[in-house]
Amino acid sequence: MKIHVYDTHVHTQSGDYLHFDVLVNDQNVPHVERYANAYLCSLGIEKGSIKQGRCQFCHSEIAMPEVQAQIIEQGYSIIPLQIDYSLPD
């Protein structure tokens, strides 16, 4: 299965930084932003707390079997790359 990788960077109002990839097949490209928001929500980050964000196409590749299974089941797969939480003062 050929998939498309969307490189995503998010900065929150509280100073947190998240970097992750959203992987989708051809049919789910229009839903990439919704999938990114669902992932953020699963981490407790609401859309209103995002100060700056970017989700852009990076490249296409052949998916590994685990990624294929996730895309078939839920329409997308997420690869977390970096999460930096701000430290409380």
C-alpha positions in Angstrom: 0.0 0.0 0.0 1.3 3.4 -1.0 0.8 6.1 1.7 1.4 9.8 2.1 3.3 11.2 5.0 2.3 14.6 6.4 4.9 16.2 8.7 3.2 18.0 11.6 4.6 20.5 14.1 2.5 22.0 16.8 3.2 24.7 19.5 0.7 25.2 22.2 -0.2 28.3 24.2 1.5 26.8 27.2 4.8 26.3 25.4 4.6 22.6 24.5 6.0 21.4 21.2 4.9 18.3 19.4 6.3 16.8 16.1 4.6 13.8 14.5 3.7 12.3 11.2 0.2 11.6 9.9 0.2 8.7 7.4 -2.8 8.2 5.1 -3.7 6.5 1.9 -5.1 8.2 -1.2 -8.7 8.2 0.0 -8.0 9.8 3.3 -5.8 12.7 2.2 -8.7 15.2 2.6 -9.0 14.2 6.3 -5.3 14.7 7.4 -6.0 17.8 9.5 -8.9 16.1 11.3 -6.7 13.1 12.1 -4.0 15.4 13.4 -6.5 17.1 15.6 -7.9 13.8 16.9 -4.4 12.7 17.8 -3.8 16.0 19.7 -7.1 15.6 21.4 -6.1 12.1 22.6 -3.1 13.7 24.3 -5.4 16.3 26.0 -4.5 19.1 23.6 -7.6 21.0 22.4 -7.6 22.9 19.1 -8.1 26.2 21.0 -4.8 25.7 22.9 -2.7 25.6 19.8 -0.6 28.7 19.2 1.0 27.6 16.0 0.7 24.5 13.8 1.8 23.2 10.5 0.7 20.0 8.8 2.2 19.6 5.3 2.8 16.9 2.8 6.3 15.5 3.1 6.6 12.4 0.8 5.0 9.1 -0.2 6.3 5.6 0.5 5.2 2.0 0.8 3.7 1.3 4.2 4.9 -1.3 6.7 2.3 -4.0 7.5 1.5 -2.4 11.0 0.8 1.0 9.4 -1.3 -0.7 6.6 -3.4 -2.4 9.3 -4.0 0.9 11.2 -4.9 2.8 8.0 -7.3 0.0 7.0 -8.9 0.0 10.5 -9.0 3.8 11.3 -8.1 5.6 8.1 -4.7 6.9 9.4 -1.6 6.1 11.4 0.4 8.5 13.6 4.1 8.3 14.2 5.1 10.4 17.2 8.6 11.9 16.7 9.1 14.5 19.4 7.2 15.9 22.4 8.7 18.6 24.5 6.5 19.7 27.4 7.2 23.1 29.0 8.2 23.0 32.6 6.0 24.8 35.1 7.5 27.9 36.7 
